[in-house]
Amino acid sequence: MKKYVIVGCGRLGTAFARYLVGAGYRPAGFASRSISSAKRAAAASGSNVPVSVLPWEVTAKADIVIITTPDGAIRDTAGKIAEYNGVVKDTVVLHCSGAHSSTELEELKKCGATIGTLHPLQSFAAEDIGENPFAGIMTAVEGEPEAVKTAWRLAEKLGASPFEIQTDKKMLYHASAVAASNYLVTLMNLALQLIIASGVPASKGFAVLKPLVRGTLSNIERSGIPGALTGPIARGDVETVRDHVSQIGQKAPTRLELYKVLGKQTIEVAEAKGDLSAEAAEKLKKLLSE
C-alpha cells in the first residue's frame, strides 16, 4: 500500500486526507504552517501519524508527497524540502495548483524525486465535506511520465476522471477553469435573471461542464452570493491574473475581451464579499481595463 504525505492542510489537503485512505493509500504524515491544521488533517484521515510545521520532517517517509499549499508557496516549499533532503529517490511529488506546472518542483529532482501536478477541476469552498468531492469530477494531470502515471491512478481511485495536459499550456488550462468556475458566481447571477425573464432553458453546453457546475452551485447554495466566490480575484492574486491576460493575448486573443469583462464584474462581487483589499481591487481594475 502506497504511503502519502500532505503538505498544506487547508480545504483541499484535508479532503485528500479524508478520502485517500478509502482509496487504498496509507497516510505517513501531515505538515502545515499551522500545527492545528496538520492535526485536523490527521484526524480526518483517521490515523495517528506524525504532524509538523516543517514538511521535511515527514516527507521522507512517503512514496507520494502531495503539496496543497497556496500557489505562491509551492516553489519555496519544494526548495526547502530539497534543501533538507526531505524526499528519497523515486518519491513522486505532486502539487495541486491549477495555474502552475510541475516546473515549480524542479529542485526536488536533485533528490531523485519524480515531479508532476494533480489538479481536481472542482471548487473546495468548505472543509466540512459531507460526500466525496472527488467523485465524478474531471482532474488534470501533468508532469514527468511516472508522476503522471501515479497521479492518474490516484485520481481514478478517488473516483475522478483524469485527463493529461501539456506542461507549457498549464496557464491557459487554468484560465479556462477560472472562467468556468470562479466567474460562475457572477455569471450565474446574471444568467438566472435573464432565464427567469425570458423563459429560456439552460443551454445544452451546460452539460459539458455539469460536474464542475454542480460543485460550484453547491457552494452558492451553502454560502450564497458573494460568499461562494473563490479564485485569484477573490484572493487579490494580481500576478496570476496578469499571467492569464498575457497568455490569452498571445495564444487566444479573441477570448481576451470577454475574460476582462467578466473579471471586472467579479471584482464587484469580491468587494461585496469583503475579503478583497482596496489596494488589490484597484490593481485588478487597472489591469483588466488596459
Summary of the structure (lengths in Angstrom):
residues: 290
radius of gyration: 19.1
end to end distance: 52.5
largest distance: 61.5
contacts: 991
relative contact order: 0.09
helix: 56%
strand: 13%
